[in-house]
Amino acid sequence: MTSTLKRVLFVAALSSSMLAYAQPEEVQYNPNSLNPIPRYEQLYKLRVWRIMELDEKQNKGFFARNGEITQLMMDAVKSGEIAVVYKSDSLSEKSVLTKDEFLANLVSQQGQTFPAWDPTMTYYQADVVSFNGKNYELQINTNQGTNPAQSPAGEWLVTTQGQGLTFLAREIKVLNIAEDVIFDRRRSRLYYDIQAIEMQAYDQNTSTFKSLGWFKYKDVEKVFRNNPAKAVWFNRQNTAENKNFADAFLLRLFKGTIYKIENPDDDAIADVYRNNGRPYYESVWAREWAEMMLMEKEHNLWEF
């Protein structure tokens, strides 16, 4: 065997061993995207978070009375149409909320616990007891030994006293949106790729906005498409042009102010200014400036 042939065989063996230990290919498509853009087509990418206040005039189309987007999303979880809700926008398996945990988040005021009914005790009018998971209120002056669930003369009546309160659809007025801003080098335009939506409601107990859960937008969009009669974006100017919620998001018919841009510290824009001793109003201007900078970035990237 000649030295040249030996050299060729050695190189071939070395190449095959390197292939055996090669790293797996980089994932090119985002599984959470509705219309994923492969990584090799992305010239520019940035994740931003927006706050969408549903009682703002431009967003009223998503919050029409008896047609609230929040009601549709809650009903989808209760019916099982949306199977998974998350604690954070990471949309990871570690951040999954169970259905019971999500329903517990919807409680705005915890219920009151009443003492269990005792057949040996004497009760008086307006006394409230619990029995078999329900609360009963006594309607007569005195009673002893009568089973609340089997009151022959209506001595006990089921009462709503002590029941917990849950957030109504119109009390959930804030949606937070996490989306990727991607410039597609082949099509030479900017795309907004919504990844997740969070529902928030104002908690009277803590005087802060409470997170009710994050939803994968891919799941939410499917609910919109499957329920065209309920997922109606209301066009106040021309109801003949009402649209599906999914189309309204696609056409960017909402107003969402940027409140965070991805950064190593994961700080919101307001936190960056607060940590540097800057007044709050400067952070308000910075959020609007961030939107203008994205537009400027798209303009500059058109050169490519």
C-alpha positions as CSV (number, residue, x, y, z in Angstrom):
1,M,0.0,0.0,0.0
2,T,1.4,3.3,-1.0
3,S,1.9,6.2,1.3
4,T,-0.7,8.3,-0.7
5,L,-3.3,5.6,-0.3
6,K,-2.6,5.3,3.5
7,R,-3.0,9.1,3.8
8,V,-6.4,9.0,2.0
9,L,-7.6,6.2,4.2
10,F,-6.5,8.0,7.3
11,V,-8.3,11.2,6.3
12,A,-11.5,9.2,5.5
13,A,-11.4,7.4,8.9
14,L,-10.8,10.7,10.7
15,S,-13.7,12.4,8.9
16,S,-16.1,9.5,9.7
17,S,-15.2,9.7,13.4
18,M,-15.8,13.4,13.4
19,L,-19.2,13.0,11.8
20,A,-20.1,10.4,14.4
21,Y,-19.5,13.0,17.2
22,A,-20.9,16.0,15.3
23,Q,-23.3,18.3,17.1
24,P,-27.0,18.1,16.1
25,E,-28.2,20.6,13.7
26,E,-29.5,23.9,15.0
27,V,-33.3,24.1,15.2
28,Q,-34.3,26.4,12.3
29,Y,-38.0,26.9,13.1
30,N,-39.7,28.2,16.2
31,P,-42.4,25.7,17.2
32,N,-44.4,28.4,19.0
33,S,-44.7,30.6,15.8
34,L,-47.8,30.6,13.7
35,N,-45.7,31.3,10.5
36,P,-42.2,30.5,11.5
37,I,-39.3,32.2,9.7
38,P,-36.2,29.9,9.5
39,R,-33.2,31.2,11.3
40,Y,-31.1,31.4,8.1
41,E,-33.6,33.9,6.7
42,Q,-33.5,36.2,9.8
43,L,-31.3,39.2,9.3
44,Y,-32.5,40.8,12.5
45,K,-34.5,39.6,15.5
46,L,-35.6,41.2,18.8
47,R,-38.1,40.2,21.4
48,V,-40.3,42.9,22.8
49,W,-43.1,42.9,25.4
50,R,-46.2,45.2,25.0
51,I,-49.0,46.2,27.3
52,M,-52.4,46.2,25.7
53,E,-55.0,48.1,27.8
54,L,-58.4,46.8,26.7
55,D,-60.4,49.9,27.9
56,E,-58.2,52.1,25.7
57,K,-60.2,53.5,22.7
58,Q,-58.1,51.8,20.0
59,N,-58.5,48.4,21.8
60,K,-62.3,48.6,22.4
61,G,-62.9,46.4,19.4
62,F,-61.4,43.5,21.4
63,F,-63.5,44.4,24.5
64,A,-67.0,45.0,23.2
65,R,-69.7,44.3,25.8
66,N,-70.7,40.6,25.8
67,G,-67.9,40.0,23.2
68,E,-64.8,40.4,25.4
69,I,-61.6,38.6,24.2
70,T,-60.9,37.8,27.9
71,Q,-64.3,35.9,28.2
72,L,-63.5,33.8,25.2
73,M,-60.0,32.9,26.6
74,M,-61.4,32.0,30.0
75,D,-64.2,29.9,28.5
76,A,-61.6,28.1,26.3
77,V,-59.7,27.0,29.4
78,K,-62.8,25.9,31.3
79,S,-64.0,23.9,28.3
80,G,-60.6,22.3,27.7
81,E,-60.2,23.9,24.2
82,I,-57.0,25.5,25.6
83,A,-55.3,22.6,27.4
84,V,-52.2,24.4,28.7
85,V,-51.8,27.7,30.5
86,Y,-48.3,28.9,31.7
87,K,-46.9,30.8,34.6
88,S,-44.5,32.7,32.5
89,D,-43.8,33.7,28.9
90,S,-41.1,31.0,28.6
91,L,-43.9,28.6,27.6
92,S,-41.8,25.8,29.1
93,E,-43.0,22.6,30.7
94,K,-41.7,23.8,34.0
95,S,-44.0,26.8,33.9
96,V,-47.3,24.9,33.2
97,L,-50.4,25.8,35.3
98,T,-52.9,23.2,36.0
99,K,-56.5,24.0,35.2
100,D,-57.3,24.1,39.0
101,E,-54.4,26.6,39.5
102,F,-55.7,28.8,36.7
103,L,-59.2,28.8,38.1
104,A,-57.8,29.6,41.5
105,N,-56.0,32.6,40.0
106,L,-59.4,33.9,38.8
107,V,-60.6,34.2,42.4
108,S,-60.7,37.9,43.3
109,Q,-61.9,37.5,46.9
110,Q,-61.7,34.3,48.9
111,G,-64.8,32.8,50.3
112,Q,-65.7,32.8,54.0
113,T,-65.8,29.4,55.8
114,F,-68.8,28.8,58.0
115,P,-69.0,26.2,60.8
116,A,-70.4,22.8,59.8
117,W,-74.0,22.0,60.8
118,D,-74.2,20.2,64.1
119,P,-77.5,18.4,64.9
120,T,-77.0,18.9,68.6
121,M,-76.8,22.7,68.5
122,T,-79.6,25.2,68.6
123,Y,-79.6,27.7,65.7
124,Y,-81.4,31.0,65.4
125,Q,-82.7,33.0,62.5
126,A,-80.0,34.3,60.0
127,D,-77.5,31.8,61.3
128,V,-75.4,30.3,58.5
129,V,-73.9,26.8,58.4
130,S,-72.1,24.6,55.9
131,F,-73.4,21.2,54.9
132,N,-72.3,18.9,52.1
133,G,-70.4,21.7,50.4
134,K,-73.2,24.3,50.5
135,N,-74.0,27.2,52.8
136,Y,-77.5,27.4,54.4
137,E,-79.2,30.2,56.2
138,L,-81.8,29.6,58.9
139,Q,-85.2,31.2,58.1
140,I,-87.0,30.7,61.4
141,N,-86.3,31.9,65.0
142,T,-85.0,28.6,66.4
143,N,-84.1,25.2,65.1
144,Q,-82.4,22.1,66.3
145,G,-81.8,18.7,64.6
146,T,-83.3,19.6,61.2
147,N,-81.1,18.5,58.3
148,P,-80.4,21.7,56.2
149,A,-80.6,19.7,52.9
150,Q,-84.0,18.1,53.9
151,S,-85.8,21.0,55.6
152,P,-89.5,19.9,55.4
153,A,-90.9,23.4,55.9
154,G,-88.1,25.4,54.3
155,E,-86.3,26.1,57.6
156,W,-83.0,26.2,55.8
157,L,-82.3,27.8,52.5
158,V,-79.2,27.7,50.3
159,T,-77.4,31.1,50.5
160,T,-74.6,32.7,48.5
161,Q,-73.1,34.1,51.7
162,G,-69.5,33.2,52.0
163,Q,-68.9,32.3,48.4
164,G,-65.7,33.5,46.8
165,L,-65.8,36.1,44.0
166,T,-64.1,35.6,40.7
167,F,-62.9,38.2,38.2
168,L,-65.5,39.0,35.5
169,A,-64.4,39.3,31.9
170,R,-64.8,43.1,32.0
171,E,-62.5,43.3,35.1
172,I,-59.6,41.7,33.2
173,K,-58.5,44.8,31.3
174,V,-54.9,44.2,30.6
175,L,-53.2,41.9,28.1
176,N,-49.4,41.6,27.9
177,I,-48.0,40.5,24.6
178,A,-44.6,38.8,24.0
179,E,-43.6,38.9,20.4
180,D,-40.5,38.5,18.2
181,V,-39.7,41.3,15.8
182,I,-38.0,39.7,12.8
183,F,-36.6,41.1,9.6
184,D,-36.8,38.5,6.8
185,R,-33.8,39.0,4.6
186,R,-35.4,37.2,1.6
187,R,-38.7,39.1,1.6
188,S,-37.0,42.3,2.9
189,R,-39.7,43.3,5.4
190,L,-40.3,43.2,9.1
191,Y,-42.6,40.7,10.7
192,Y,-44.2,40.7,14.2
193,D,-44.4,37.1,15.5
194,I,-46.6,37.0,18.6
195,Q,-45.5,34.2,20.9
196,A,-47.6,34.5,24.1
197,I,-50.4,36.6,25.7
198,E,-50.9,37.2,29.4
199,M,-54.1,38.2,31.1
200,Q,-53.9,40.5,34.1
201,A,-56.6,41.9,36.5
202,Y,-56.4,44.5,39.2
203,D,-56.3,42.9,42.6
204,Q,-58.1,45.0,45.2
205,N,-56.4,43.1,48.0
206,T,-52.9,44.0,47.0
207,S,-53.6,47.1,44.9
208,T,-51.5,45.6,42.1
209,F,-52.2,43.9,38.8
210,K,-52.3,40.1,39.2
211,S,-51.2,37.7,36.5
212,L,-53.8,35.2,35.7
213,G,-51.7,33.1,33.3
214,W,-49.8,33.2,30.0
215,F,-51.3,31.6,26.9
216,K,-49.4,30.3,23.9
217,Y,-50.6,32.5,21.1
218,K,-50.7,29.6,18.7
219,D,-53.3,28.0,20.9
220,V,-55.3,31.2,21.3
221,E,-55.3,31.9,17.6
222,K,-56.8,28.4,17.0
223,V,-59.6,29.3,19.4
224,F,-60.3,32.5,17.5
225,R,-60.5,30.6,14.2
226,N,-62.8,27.9,15.7
227,N,-65.2,30.4,17.2
228,P,-65.9,33.0,14.5
229,A,-69.2,34.0,16.0
230,K,-67.6,34.9,19.4
231,A,-64.1,36.1,18.3
232,V,-65.4,39.3,16.7
233,W,-63.3,42.4,16.6
234,F,-65.9,45.2,16.6
235,N,-65.4,47.9,14.0
236,R,-67.0,51.0,15.4
237,Q,-66.8,52.8,12.1
238,N,-68.3,50.1,9.9
239,T,-69.7,46.9,11.4
240,A,-69.8,45.4,7.9
241,E,-66.0,45.2,8.3
242,N,-66.0,43.4,11.7
243,K,-63.1,41.0,11.7
244,N,-62.0,37.9,13.6
245,F,-59.7,38.5,16.5
246,A,-57.0,36.6,14.8
247,D,-57.2,38.8,11.7
248,A,-57.3,41.9,13.9
249,F,-54.0,40.9,15.5
250,L,-52.5,40.0,12.1
251,L,-53.4,43.5,10.8
252,R,-52.1,45.1,14.0
253,L,-55.4,46.8,14.8
254,F,-54.5,47.1,18.5
255,K,-52.5,49.5,20.5
256,G,-49.7,47.9,22.5
257,T,-47.1,50.1,24.2
258,I,-43.6,48.5,24.5
259,Y,-42.7,48.1,28.1
260,K,-39.7,45.8,27.8
261,I,-37.1,44.9,25.3
262,E,-35.0,41.8,25.8
263,N,-31.8,42.5,27.7
264,P,-29.3,40.5,29.8
265,D,-30.8,41.7,33.1
266,D,-34.4,41.1,31.9
267,D,-35.4,44.6,33.2
268,A,-38.4,46.5,32.0
269,I,-37.7,49.9,30.5
270,A,-39.2,51.6,33.6
271,D,-36.8,49.5,35.8
272,V,-33.8,50.6,33.8
273,Y,-34.6,54.2,34.4
274,R,-35.5,53.7,38.0
275,N,-32.3,51.9,38.7
276,N,-30.3,54.8,37.3
277,G,-32.1,57.4,39.3
278,R,-34.1,58.8,36.4
279,P,-37.7,60.2,36.8
280,Y,-40.6,58.0,35.7
281,Y,-41.7,60.4,32.9
282,E,-38.4,59.8,31.1
283,S,-39.2,56.0,31.0
284,V,-42.6,56.9,29.5
285,W,-40.9,58.7,26.6
286,A,-38.4,55.9,26.3
287,R,-41.2,53.4,25.6
288,E,-42.5,55.6,22.7
289,W,-39.0,56.1,21.5
290,A,-38.4,52.3,21.4
291,E,-41.3,52.0,19.0
292,M,-39.9,54.7,16.7
293,M,-36.5,53.1,16.8
294,L,-38.0,49.8,15.6
295,M,-39.5,51.7,12.7
296,E,-36.2,53.3,12.0
297,K,-34.5,49.9,12.1
298,E,-36.8,48.5,9.5
299,H,-36.2,51.5,7.3
300,N,-32.4,51.0,7.5
301,L,-32.6,47.3,6.9
302,W,-34.4,47.8,3.6
303,E,-31.0,48.6,2.2
304,F,-30.2,44.9,2.5
